[in-house]
Amino acid sequence: MRYLSIVIFSLVLCVGCKEQKAKRAPKTYKTYTVTAADRTLKTSYTATINGCQTVEIRPQVSGMITEIRIEEGDAVRKDSVLFVIDQNPYKAAYAIAAANVRSAEAALSTAKLVLESNKDLYKEKVVSEFDLMTAQNDLAEAEARLALALAEETNAKNNLSYTEVRSPVNGVASMISYRVGALVSSNITEPLVTVSDTRKVYVYFSMAENQMLDLMLEYGSLNNAIRQMPEVELLMSNGQIYEEKGRIDAVSGTISQGTGAVSLRAVFPNQKRLLRDGGSGSVVIPSVRKNCIVIPQAATYELQDRVYVYKVVNGKTASSRIEVLPQNDGKEYIVQSGLKVGDVIIAEGAGLLREGVEVVVDTDKKEVKKEE
C-alpha cells in the first residue's frame, strides 16, 4: 500500500512538471520593421446630388389645363411646350386689345387732320389760338391712348403666349403634379413639373472646419487646394463607384454656425444620365502621402484616446506613444511622430503585452519570442 502511494505521487508530480513546462513554452510574436512608403488615403463624405440646373415650372397665367404634352420622366428640350392652359379667354382679350389699337390709331389720324386744318384756319384768322391749342392737346391725348392700347395689346399677346407653358432648359421632367382639367395659377403650391439639366451634376457635401484647415495648410491656400486637389470619386447609393471622376470646383466662404462645417461642391460629368437630381452618395477624396511611415493598426493599442506601440529595445518591450493621421483605411496608420525608419515593433497583440517583457528577435522569421 505504501509502495502504491509512492507511485501515484510520482505520477502526479510528473504530470505537474509537464504542465509547468507547457506553461513555460515561449509564445511567438510577429514583429514589424518600420519602413517608409507612399500611400493614398481616401476619405468619404456624405453628399447630395443636384442637376447643374433645376427649374420648377409654374404657370404665369391662371386657367384650366387643357393639354399635357409630356410624360413623366421624359427628356425635354429648351422652349418645347409642356402644358397648354385654356386659351379662349386670352385669345378674346388679345382680340379686344388689337381692336383698341386700331381704334386709337384712327383717333390719332383724325387728331392730326384736325390740327393741320386748324393751323391753316388760324393763319387766316378763322379760328382762335385757343382752338389751335385744343387741337394740339387732342393730338397729344390721341398719341397717349395709342401708346396705352399698344401696351395692352403687348400684355394680352404675352398672356396668350403664356398659355403654352414651355421649358426654359434642356433636361429631364420630374413627376407631374397636375392633370388635364386642373385649375392652376401662378400661386400654386406645387410646380407643374420640375425639369433638371443633368448633363453634369453638382455634388454637395460638408467638411469639418479642422479638415478644411488641414487642406489649406497642405496646399498653401484655399484657392491652391481647389486647383491642385486630385480628382475625386463618387460612391453611389448602391455601394458602387461611379465610373467618371469629378473635381471640387467651389467651397463656401463661410462656416455654418450650427454644424461648424464648410460646404463644398464637386462637379461630375453625366452624359449617360446615370445620376439623377435629388440622389445621394458619398464623395471620396484621395490624399497622396509620399515617403511616410506606415504601420498596421494591429500593432497599436489605445489608452485614453492616445495611440501606443511596443518597440523592441535592447531585447525588451518598450511602450511608445505615437501620433497618427486621423484619416486611415481601417487597416493601417500613417505615423507623424514617435517612430523612425528601422525601429522594430510588435506587429500583433500589442494590447496584451506589458512594459519590459524580455523578448528575443528571430531575425530569420522576423518574429519575437517571449521568454517566460
Secondary structure, DSSP 8 states (H G I E B T S, - for coil): -HHHHHHHHHHHHHHHHHHHHHHHS-EEEEEEE--EEEEEEEEEEEEEEEEEEEEEE--SS-EEEEEE---TT-EE-TT-EEEEE--HHHHHHHHHHHHHHHHHHHHHHHHHHHHHHHHHHHHTTSS-HHHHHHHHHHHHHHHHHHHHHHHHHHHHHHHHHHTEEE-SS-EEE------TT-EE-TT-SS-SEEEEEEEEEEEEEEEEHHHHHHHHHHHSSHHHHHHHS--BEEEETTS-B-SS-BEEEEE-SS--TTT-EEEEEEEEE-TT--S-TT-EEEEEEEEEEEEEEEEEGGGEEEETTEEEEEEEETTEEEEEEEEE-S---SSEEEEEES--TT-EEE-S-GGG--TT-BEEEETTTTEEEE--
